[in-house]
Amino acid sequence: MSHFDVIIIGAGLSGIGAARQLQDACPEKRFAILEGRDAIGGTWDLFRYPGIRSDSDMYTMGYDSKPWLDAKAIADGASILAYVKEAALERGIDRHIHFGHWVTAADWSSDTSQWTITSRHVHEGSSAQFTCNFLFACSGYYGYAKGYTPAFAGLGEFAGELIHPQAWPEDLDYSGKRVVIIGSGATAMTLVPALAKTAAKVTMLQRSPTYVVSMPAVDPVAKLLNMMLPEKLAYRLIRWKNVQFQRLFYCRTRVKPAQVKQKLLSLVRKGLGPDFDVDKHFTPDYNPWDQRLCLIPDADLFKAIKSGKASVVTDEVERFTTRGITLKSGEMLEADIVITATGLDLIVLGDVAFTVDGVGVNFPDTFS
């Protein structure tokens, strides 16, 4: 049984970041990363759907110790994955990763003041145990096995292809096809403009609208600061600027929600033109930041809709049929491909069975 000062669960964006912080703050500590999959990157390696990107700017989501140098602040998934891998390789963190180790249990012993971690080797089927003094769970908040798909009536009757973005087929050919995307979150709004480039028609079917904000993919202020200042200084200033802007904007939504709502909707109307029904399709019945906003780079969603290649339908699914989806309004959406961008199966701390001195821990009973 191997012992480490620190064990980190997960080699994604957070896990690699935790390892870098540990190297900087406690270079004498021995650590290991237990990663259930065979690759670095977590979400950014798992998800492969067209157009995948971050809807948070990488100057604030990136590492403090590693400046984000790509021109695009709203970055594509491949660029983020390359950044995470480079962050691991340049520090030798990859040598501390135990791939294929899916953590199943963690038990704290008060007598020894340490954790015993049990993992299942995904390829061999065998189990292994490690001990550590500090456990850092960077395992994300959703299940890697499958995404969440509601129990729609008639789902098995659909004769076309049914796909969840979490399990995107590499060989999917959607060119010339009629595609319906169920959902109105970040994934749906990423897929619409990406698929609209070659699909015959893309329809985003949403039960209710979401606030949408368009921003330039390339931050012009960041571009200027990077030209004028040393790399690390520019990065810190850009990071500070973005954090302060986000804080100010959020505070504004709390103090003047109606004013912020009207401003956001005016920008959507500007992006979509006077003939589009913004009240129906992009006006939520809640205030900004009561739920998360969706950020789109360079108005790509609006451009896809204005081109006629994409459309938005605000309605509810009545049932699936062989040819597509019947809506509660009675309308029929015919489809060759239906994509359920309906979210993730949420789990707490990687679904690891935690115990303290042999007694199981139910986390909702311990903190909020």
N, C-alpha and C positions, 0 to 999 in steps of 0.2 A: 504494500500500500504506500503510494507516494504522498509526501507531505509538502505543502506549499504555504507560504505566508498568506497569499491571496489566490483565490480561484475566481475567474471571471467566466460567467456563462454566456456564450454567444460571441461570434467574431464578426458582427455587423458594424455599422457606423458607431454605435455606442460602445460595443466591446473593445474595438480597436482604440477608440478615444480614451476609454478607461485605462487601457494598458499604457498609452502614451503619458497620461497624467501620472500614473503610478511610477513610471520610469523617471519622470521629472521630479516628483515630490519625494519618492522613497526608493532611490536607485538600489539600495541594499536588499530590498525585499524580493523573495523568490515568488514568481507567479506562474500560473498556467491558465490557458483559455480552453474551455471545453465547448466544442462546436459540433452540433448534431449533424450538420451537412458536410459536404466535402469541399467547400469553397468559402473564401472570405467574402463578406459583403452583405450577408443577411438579406433584407428586403431588396436591396439593389442588385443582388444576384438572382434571387428567386423570381421576381416579377420580370416578364419578358414581353409584355404586350406593347403594341406599336405606340410610339410617342411617349413612353413612360418618362416622367420627369418629376422633379421636386416642385411643390408649390410653396416652398419656403425658400428665401434667398440663401445661397450657400455661404455668404459672408457671415451670416449669423448661425447657420446650421453646421458650418465647417469647424475645424479644430482651431483652438486658439494658438496652438503650437505649430500649425501648418497653414500658411496663407493660401486661400483659394485664389488661383491665378487665372482660371478660365475666364474669358470675356463675358460669358453668360452667367448672370447671377441666378436666374431661374434655369437650372441646368438639367440636361437629359440624364436618364438613368445610367447610360454607359459611362458618361463623364464622372458621375458620382462614384460609380463602382471602381473606376480607374484610380480616383483620388483616395478611396479607402484602402485599396490594395497597395498603393504607393506609400501611404501613411504607415502601413504595417511592414512593408519590405524594407523601407529605408531605416527603420529602427530595429530590425531583426525580430520584430514581434511574431512574425510567421513561424519562427522556430519554437515558440512557446505554445503553439496551437495544437491541440489534440483533436484532429478531425474525426468525424464519425462517432463521436461520443454524445449520445443523447441523455441528458441528465434526467433521472427519474425520481430521485429522492435526495433530501438533505436533512440530516439530523444533527441538532446542536446538543452537545454534552456540557452541562455545567461543571462536571467533575474535572474534565480535561480542558475546558474553555476552547473547544474547537468543533468545527463542523466535520461530519463524515458525509461525503458526497458519493452517491451511487449513480453510475451511468451505464447505459446499454449500448454496446457497440453495434451500430446499425447494420454492418455487413456480416459480422461473425455471429451475432446473436448472443454473445457472451456479455457478462457484466464486469464492471471494474469499480474499484473504490479509491477515493482520494481523501485526504484530510487537509484542512486549512483553518487558519485563524480568522480570516475575513472572507466572506462570500459576497461577490458583486454580481447581481442578476441583471444582465444586459440582453435578456432573451426576447424583448419586445412584448407586445400586448395581444397577439393573435396566434391562432393555430396555423402551423405550416402545412398540415395535411390537406386542408381544403378550405375554400372560401365559403361565405354564407350565401345561400340561395333560399329565398322563402318557398314555402310549400304551395306554389301556384297550382290551381286546379287545372287538370288536363296536361300537366307538364310532359308526361310520357307520350302524348299523342303527337307532339310536334315532329314533323318529318324532316325538318332542316337540322342544322348544327346548333347545339346549345353549349355555350362556353362561359366559364367564369374566368375573369382576367388573371386570377391567381394561378390558373392551370392553362395558360395560353399555349396552343399547339404551334410548334415551330413551322409546320408546313401548311398552316391555314391560308387558303387563297380566298380573299374577300373581294378581289377585283371584279367589277361588274355585278356584284351581288347586292341584294337589298338587306340592309343590316339594321336591326333594332337594338338599341342599347338601353337597358332598364337601369335607371339611376340618375341622380343629379349631383353627385359628389365629384371630388377631384378626379377620380378614375374615369368616370363617364365623360367629363369635360376635356380630358386629355385624349380619350379615344376618338371622340367625334371628329375633330379636325384631322387627326392622323389617318383615319379610315376613309374620310371623305375625299382624299386625294385620288383614290382608285376605285372605291365602291360605287355602285350605281346610285345608291341613295342611302343615307344614314339618318335614322330617326332616334332622337334621345327621348325616351318615354319616362316622364317623371311624375310621381304622385303629387309632389309639391315643389315650388321653386326654391332656389338657393341664391343668396347674394353672390354676385360675380364681379370681380375687380380685374381690370386689365392693366398690366404694367409692362414696360419694356423688358425684354429678356436680358438685354445688356444695359446695365446701370450707367448712365452717362457721367454721373458724378464720380462713380468708382473708376470709370475709365480715365477720367481726367486726373484723379489722385494717383492712380497707378503710373501715369506718365510723368508726374511731377515729383513724387516722393519715393524714398526707399521702400522696398517691398513690405517689410514688417510694419513700418509706420503707417503706410497707406492702408494696409489690411486692418489695423487697429482702428483707424479713423472711420473707415467704411463700416466696420462692425458697430462701432459706437453710434454712428449716424443712423444706421438701420434699426438698431435696438430702440433708440430714442424716438424714431418716427413711429415704430410699431406701438410703443408705450403711449405716445401722444394720441395716436389714432384710436387705440382701444379706450383710453380715458374719455375721448370725445364721444364715443358711442355710448358710454355710460351717462354722460352729463347732458348731451344733446342728441338723443337717438333719432328723433324725427328729422332733425336737420341733416344728420349724416345719411339717413335713409334716402332722403330726397336727392342728396348729392350723388350717392351711388347709383340711384336709378336714372338720374340725368346723364351720367356717363354711359350707362347701358343704352339709353335711347340714342345717344350720339353715335355709339358703336353700331347699332342695328338699324338706324334710320326711322323715319316717322311712320312707316307703314307696318312695322312689327308691333305685335301686341305685348308690350313689356309688362303691362299690368297683370296679364294672365300668366305669362311664362317666366318672368324674372322678378316678381314682387312677392317676397315671402310674407307670411302673416305674423312674423316676429321681428324684433328689432335687430340691427346689425350686431354681430358677435354674441347674440343669445345662442346662436349656433355658429359653427365655423364658416368663414367666408371661403369662396373658391377663387384662387388667383390664376389668371390665364395670361401667358406671355404674348405680347404683341397682338392682342385681340384676335388670336387665331380662331377661337370658337365663333366669334361674331363674323369673321370673314367667311368661314365655312357656311354659316347660315345665310348670309347675304348672297353667296354665290349660287344658292339653290341646291347645292349638293347635300346639305344637311337641314334638318328641321327639328322643332321641339314640339312635343305633344304632352300636355298636362292633363293627365287622366289616371285611372286606376285599372289594373289588370282584372278582368272578369274571369277569363280562363284562356288557356292555350288551345289551339286547334292544330290540325295537320298543316295548315298553310300559314299560321302566324298567331296573332294575339287578338282576342276580342276584348274590347274595353268596356267599362261599366256604362259609358255613354252610348254604347251600341256600335261605335266605330270599329272597323276591322283594320289591323295593321298586318299586311302580308310581309313575310320575311323569309329569306334563305338562311340567315344566321341571326340568332338572338344571343346577345351578350348580357349576362346578369352582373352588372357592376353594382351589386347590392350589398357590398361590404364584406367584413371578415368575421370569422368565428373568434370572439374575444375570449382570452384565457388569462389567468393571473399568474405572473411570474413563471411562464413557460410550462404551466400545468405540472410543476414539480410537487411531489408530496413532501411537505415540510413538517418536521416534528421537533419538539424541544423536550429533551429528556424522555423521549419515547411517546410523548403526547402530541397528537395531531394538531396542526394549526389551521384554523379557518380565518383567512386574512380579513374578510369583511367584519369579523368580530373584534379585530385588533386595531384597525385604523381606518380612516376614510380619506 
